[in-house]
Amino acid sequence: MSSRSLLLQVTIPVLLLSALYQLVSYISQPDDAPIMVQVGDSLPEGTKFSYVPFDPSTDSITSCGIPVTYDASKEWADKKVVLFAVPGAFTPGCSARHLPGYIAKREELLARGVDVVACVAYNDAFVMSAWSKANGVKNDDILFLSDAELAFSKRLGWTLGERTARYALVVDRGKIVYAEKEESPKEVSVSGAEAVLAKL
């Protein structure tokens, strides 16, 4: 047998196996595989979070209300919304730099036509509620939403392992008009309140 024939006998099966593997990988890819969100996209259909509504009777940080399902797709259908995500409640960067910017700039955001300011993280609704109280946020001035199973952030393609990545969205009546994620979770630049304000 010539060396050319031997090479063909080895190469052809390898190529066929490679093609088969690529085909199987493509077919087995889940329909909801994350695609990086882009400006112009619609808010993912069926977007829902868990959150604890503000209640003066449970205003103490040592008490908590009952979580409810927040249907963002429905609630935000006719609103302009600023949504910022943090890797974790009570973490240093999120507590010292990211959240305070939105608390300080909330009135300016509203003056630019924003109807809702919301914060989302992977923490459960109880932790998010406690974090809002620890920062003096009342009356749902900023919604503290839980994406505990990362369902929303995964659909955006913006996760940080098992946490939400640090990002910001502006959603105007169901359409995403601003979408930026930090290159490093330690940074607060494109996801910060100042950056969002500059684009409104």
LOVO-649386 format. One record per residue (C-alpha): x, y, z; residue number from 1; residue in three letters. Coordinates in nm, 3 decimals. Layout:
// residues N
@u:X&v:Y&w:Z&fise:NUM&palo:ALA
...
END
This chain:
// residues 200
@u:0.000&v:0.000&w:0.000&fise:1&palo:MET
@u:0.138&v:0.339&w:-0.098&fise:2&palo:SER
@u:0.193&v:0.608&w:0.161&fise:3&palo:SER
@u:-0.065&v:0.823&w:-0.021&fise:4&palo:ARG
@u:-0.335&v:0.555&w:0.013&fise:5&palo:SER
@u:-0.250&v:0.504&w:0.380&fise:6&palo:LEU
@u:-0.273&v:0.879&w:0.441&fise:7&palo:LEU
@u:-0.615&v:0.891&w:0.278&fise:8&palo:LEU
@u:-0.739&v:0.597&w:0.485&fise:9&palo:GLN
@u:-0.639&v:0.779&w:0.804&fise:10&palo:VAL
@u:-0.738&v:1.133&w:0.704&fise:11&palo:THR
@u:-1.087&v:1.071&w:0.564&fise:12&palo:ILE
@u:-1.230&v:0.907&w:0.879&fise:13&palo:PRO
@u:-1.081&v:1.184&w:1.093&fise:14&palo:VAL
@u:-1.243&v:1.450&w:0.876&fise:15&palo:LEU
@u:-1.576&v:1.269&w:0.884&fise:16&palo:LEU
@u:-1.565&v:1.238&w:1.262&fise:17&palo:LEU
@u:-1.478&v:1.606&w:1.295&fise:18&palo:SER
@u:-1.770&v:1.708&w:1.073&fise:19&palo:ALA
@u:-2.005&v:1.479&w:1.266&fise:20&palo:LEU
@u:-1.892&v:1.626&w:1.598&fise:21&palo:TYR
@u:-1.955&v:1.981&w:1.474&fise:22&palo:GLN
@u:-2.301&v:1.882&w:1.350&fise:23&palo:LEU
@u:-2.395&v:1.717&w:1.679&fise:24&palo:VAL
@u:-2.264&v:2.015&w:1.876&fise:25&palo:SER
@u:-2.475&v:2.252&w:1.667&fise:26&palo:TYR
@u:-2.791&v:2.043&w:1.696&fise:27&palo:ILE
@u:-2.751&v:1.993&w:2.071&fise:28&palo:SER
@u:-2.702&v:2.364&w:2.142&fise:29&palo:GLN
@u:-2.999&v:2.481&w:2.353&fise:30&palo:PRO
@u:-3.247&v:2.721&w:2.196&fise:31&palo:ASP
@u:-3.196&v:2.965&w:2.482&fise:32&palo:ASP
@u:-2.817&v:2.972&w:2.451&fise:33&palo:ALA
@u:-2.704&v:3.322&w:2.549&fise:34&palo:PRO
@u:-2.655&v:3.579&w:2.277&fise:35&palo:ILE
@u:-2.484&v:3.900&w:2.378&fise:36&palo:MET
@u:-2.744&v:4.173&w:2.412&fise:37&palo:VAL
@u:-2.719&v:4.469&w:2.175&fise:38&palo:GLN
@u:-2.878&v:4.811&w:2.145&fise:39&palo:VAL
@u:-3.197&v:4.776&w:1.945&fise:40&palo:GLY
@u:-3.289&v:4.439&w:2.093&fise:41&palo:ASP
@u:-3.617&v:4.395&w:2.275&fise:42&palo:SER
@u:-3.627&v:4.320&w:2.644&fise:43&palo:LEU
@u:-3.637&v:3.938&w:2.660&fise:44&palo:PRO
@u:-3.993&v:3.813&w:2.656&fise:45&palo:GLU
@u:-4.123&v:3.694&w:2.991&fise:46&palo:GLY
@u:-3.864&v:3.884&w:3.197&fise:47&palo:THR
@u:-3.950&v:3.833&w:3.563&fise:48&palo:LYS
@u:-3.771&v:3.890&w:3.891&fise:49&palo:PHE
@u:-3.837&v:3.831&w:4.259&fise:50&palo:SER
@u:-3.852&v:4.128&w:4.494&fise:51&palo:TYR
@u:-3.985&v:4.248&w:4.827&fise:52&palo:VAL
@u:-4.204&v:4.558&w:4.787&fise:53&palo:PRO
@u:-4.137&v:4.845&w:5.025&fise:54&palo:PHE
@u:-4.364&v:4.839&w:5.330&fise:55&palo:ASP
@u:-4.328&v:5.089&w:5.618&fise:56&palo:PRO
@u:-4.433&v:4.819&w:5.864&fise:57&palo:SER
@u:-4.123&v:4.615&w:5.775&fise:58&palo:THR
@u:-3.889&v:4.910&w:5.733&fise:59&palo:ASP
@u:-3.639&v:4.779&w:5.988&fise:60&palo:SER
@u:-3.339&v:4.597&w:5.845&fise:61&palo:ILE
@u:-3.407&v:4.315&w:6.092&fise:62&palo:THR
@u:-3.751&v:4.250&w:5.943&fise:63&palo:SER
@u:-3.861&v:4.167&w:5.594&fise:64&palo:CYS
@u:-4.171&v:4.144&w:5.382&fise:65&palo:GLY
@u:-4.279&v:3.864&w:5.153&fise:66&palo:ILE
@u:-4.119&v:3.833&w:4.808&fise:67&palo:PRO
@u:-4.344&v:3.864&w:4.506&fise:68&palo:VAL
@u:-4.291&v:3.803&w:4.137&fise:69&palo:THR
@u:-4.218&v:4.124&w:3.949&fise:70&palo:TYR
@u:-4.325&v:4.091&w:3.585&fise:71&palo:ASP
@u:-4.086&v:4.337&w:3.424&fise:72&palo:ALA
@u:-4.210&v:4.265&w:3.072&fise:73&palo:SER
@u:-4.555&v:4.384&w:3.177&fise:74&palo:LYS
@u:-4.456&v:4.658&w:3.422&fise:75&palo:GLU
@u:-4.204&v:4.818&w:3.187&fise:76&palo:TRP
@u:-4.398&v:4.785&w:2.862&fise:77&palo:ALA
@u:-4.480&v:5.158&w:2.851&fise:78&palo:ASP
@u:-4.196&v:5.293&w:3.065&fise:79&palo:LYS
@u:-3.839&v:5.412&w:3.034&fise:80&palo:LYS
@u:-3.625&v:5.210&w:3.272&fise:81&palo:VAL
@u:-3.266&v:5.222&w:3.392&fise:82&palo:VAL
@u:-3.156&v:4.880&w:3.513&fise:83&palo:LEU
@u:-2.811&v:4.830&w:3.660&fise:84&palo:PHE
@u:-2.668&v:4.497&w:3.769&fise:85&palo:ALA
@u:-2.412&v:4.427&w:4.038&fise:86&palo:VAL
@u:-2.214&v:4.110&w:4.113&fise:87&palo:PRO
@u:-2.337&v:4.103&w:4.472&fise:88&palo:GLY
@u:-2.525&v:4.295&w:4.739&fise:89&palo:ALA
@u:-2.315&v:4.417&w:5.032&fise:90&palo:PHE
@u:-1.991&v:4.366&w:4.838&fise:91&palo:THR
@u:-1.731&v:4.646&w:4.856&fise:92&palo:PRO
@u:-1.739&v:4.782&w:4.501&fise:93&palo:GLY
@u:-2.114&v:4.754&w:4.469&fise:94&palo:CYS
@u:-2.183&v:4.917&w:4.805&fise:95&palo:SER
@u:-1.914&v:5.184&w:4.795&fise:96&palo:ALA
@u:-1.919&v:5.293&w:4.431&fise:97&palo:ARG
@u:-2.190&v:5.146&w:4.209&fise:98&palo:HIS
@u:-2.513&v:5.179&w:4.409&fise:99&palo:LEU
@u:-2.433&v:5.519&w:4.568&fise:100&palo:PRO
@u:-2.404&v:5.676&w:4.223&fise:101&palo:GLY
@u:-2.759&v:5.578&w:4.136&fise:102&palo:TYR
@u:-2.893&v:5.690&w:4.472&fise:103&palo:ILE
@u:-2.727&v:6.029&w:4.424&fise:104&palo:ALA
@u:-2.833&v:6.067&w:4.059&fise:105&palo:LYS
@u:-3.185&v:5.926&w:4.082&fise:106&palo:ARG
@u:-3.357&v:6.265&w:4.061&fise:107&palo:GLU
@u:-3.148&v:6.360&w:3.759&fise:108&palo:GLU
@u:-3.242&v:6.034&w:3.590&fise:109&palo:LEU
@u:-3.610&v:6.102&w:3.652&fise:110&palo:LEU
@u:-3.568&v:6.455&w:3.515&fise:111&palo:ALA
@u:-3.436&v:6.301&w:3.191&fise:112&palo:ARG
@u:-3.756&v:6.103&w:3.146&fise:113&palo:GLY
@u:-3.672&v:5.784&w:3.332&fise:114&palo:VAL
@u:-3.974&v:5.626&w:3.501&fise:115&palo:ASP
@u:-3.808&v:5.341&w:3.691&fise:116&palo:VAL
@u:-3.460&v:5.288&w:3.834&fise:117&palo:VAL
@u:-3.386&v:4.928&w:3.927&fise:118&palo:ALA
@u:-3.093&v:4.729&w:4.061&fise:119&palo:CYS
@u:-3.057&v:4.356&w:3.999&fise:120&palo:VAL
@u:-2.822&v:4.095&w:4.145&fise:121&palo:ALA
@u:-2.804&v:3.719&w:4.188&fise:122&palo:TYR
@u:-2.880&v:3.749&w:4.561&fise:123&palo:ASN
@u:-3.222&v:3.637&w:4.681&fise:124&palo:ASP
@u:-3.503&v:3.886&w:4.736&fise:125&palo:ALA
@u:-3.454&v:3.896&w:5.115&fise:126&palo:PHE
@u:-3.088&v:3.999&w:5.080&fise:127&palo:VAL
@u:-3.175&v:4.258&w:4.816&fise:128&palo:MET
@u:-3.442&v:4.402&w:5.044&fise:129&palo:SER
@u:-3.198&v:4.424&w:5.335&fise:130&palo:ALA
@u:-2.940&v:4.592&w:5.110&fise:131&palo:TRP
@u:-3.191&v:4.857&w:5.008&fise:132&palo:SER
@u:-3.269&v:4.930&w:5.374&fise:133&palo:LYS
@u:-2.900&v:4.940&w:5.466&fise:134&palo:ALA
@u:-2.859&v:5.214&w:5.206&fise:135&palo:ASN
@u:-3.162&v:5.413&w:5.313&fise:136&palo:GLY
@u:-3.368&v:5.350&w:5.000&fise:137&palo:VAL
@u:-3.742&v:5.375&w:5.069&fise:138&palo:LYS
@u:-4.073&v:5.381&w:4.883&fise:139&palo:ASN
@u:-3.931&v:5.169&w:4.601&fise:140&palo:ASP
@u:-3.739&v:5.476&w:4.482&fise:141&palo:ASP
@u:-3.500&v:5.216&w:4.342&fise:142&palo:ILE
@u:-3.631&v:4.865&w:4.289&fise:143&palo:LEU
@u:-3.402&v:4.595&w:4.428&fise:144&palo:PHE
@u:-3.466&v:4.290&w:4.212&fise:145&palo:LEU
@u:-3.342&v:3.934&w:4.250&fise:146&palo:SER
@u:-3.216&v:3.733&w:3.952&fise:147&palo:ASP
@u:-3.130&v:3.443&w:4.182&fise:148&palo:ALA
@u:-3.116&v:3.176&w:3.912&fise:149&palo:GLU
@u:-2.952&v:3.416&w:3.664&fise:150&palo:LEU
@u:-3.236&v:3.354&w:3.419&fise:151&palo:ALA
@u:-3.233&v:3.715&w:3.298&fise:152&palo:PHE
@u:-2.858&v:3.774&w:3.294&fise:153&palo:SER
@u:-2.796&v:3.446&w:3.113&fise:154&palo:LYS
@u:-3.040&v:3.548&w:2.842&fise:155&palo:ARG
@u:-2.837&v:3.866&w:2.798&fise:156&palo:LEU
@u:-2.515&v:3.663&w:2.792&fise:157&palo:GLY
@u:-2.385&v:3.875&w:3.081&fise:158&palo:TRP
@u:-2.293&v:3.664&w:3.380&fise:159&palo:THR
@u:-1.987&v:3.642&w:3.601&fise:160&palo:LEU
@u:-1.962&v:3.274&w:3.680&fise:161&palo:GLY
@u:-2.260&v:3.211&w:3.907&fise:162&palo:GLU
@u:-2.316&v:3.583&w:3.965&fise:163&palo:ARG
@u:-2.464&v:3.866&w:3.766&fise:164&palo:THR
@u:-2.204&v:4.065&w:3.576&fise:165&palo:ALA
@u:-2.170&v:4.440&w:3.631&fise:166&palo:ARG
@u:-2.373&v:4.609&w:3.359&fise:167&palo:TYR
@u:-2.638&v:4.871&w:3.284&fise:168&palo:ALA
@u:-2.934&v:4.882&w:3.048&fise:169&palo:LEU
@u:-3.174&v:5.153&w:2.946&fise:170&palo:VAL
@u:-3.502&v:5.004&w:2.827&fise:171&palo:VAL
@u:-3.741&v:5.242&w:2.655&fise:172&palo:ASP
@u:-4.089&v:5.092&w:2.614&fise:173&palo:ARG
@u:-3.953&v:4.745&w:2.569&fise:174&palo:GLY
@u:-3.656&v:4.837&w:2.348&fise:175&palo:LYS
@u:-3.300&v:4.835&w:2.476&fise:176&palo:ILE
@u:-3.144&v:5.172&w:2.390&fise:177&palo:VAL
@u:-2.831&v:5.145&w:2.606&fise:178&palo:TYR
@u:-2.641&v:4.829&w:2.697&fise:179&palo:ALA
@u:-2.294&v:4.826&w:2.847&fise:180&palo:GLU
@u:-2.102&v:4.573&w:3.056&fise:181&palo:LYS
@u:-1.783&v:4.639&w:3.247&fise:182&palo:GLU
@u:-1.472&v:4.465&w:3.115&fise:183&palo:GLU
@u:-1.367&v:4.410&w:3.476&fise:184&palo:SER
@u:-1.619&v:4.355&w:3.757&fise:185&palo:PRO
@u:-1.401&v:4.579&w:3.975&fise:186&palo:LYS
@u:-1.468&v:4.878&w:3.750&fise:187&palo:GLU
@u:-1.765&v:5.113&w:3.762&fise:188&palo:VAL
@u:-1.756&v:5.319&w:3.446&fise:189&palo:SER
@u:-1.991&v:5.232&w:3.157&fise:190&palo:VAL
@u:-2.240&v:5.081&w:3.402&fise:191&palo:SER
@u:-2.236&v:5.378&w:3.638&fise:192&palo:GLY
@u:-2.502&v:5.645&w:3.678&fise:193&palo:ALA
@u:-2.286&v:5.916&w:3.521&fise:194&palo:GLU
@u:-2.233&v:5.713&w:3.203&fise:195&palo:ALA
@u:-2.603&v:5.634&w:3.174&fise:196&palo:VAL
@u:-2.701&v:5.998&w:3.232&fise:197&palo:LEU
@u:-2.469&v:6.107&w:2.954&fise:198&palo:ALA
@u:-2.657&v:5.886&w:2.707&fise:199&palo:LYS
@u:-3.011&v:5.992&w:2.800&fise:200&palo:LEU
END
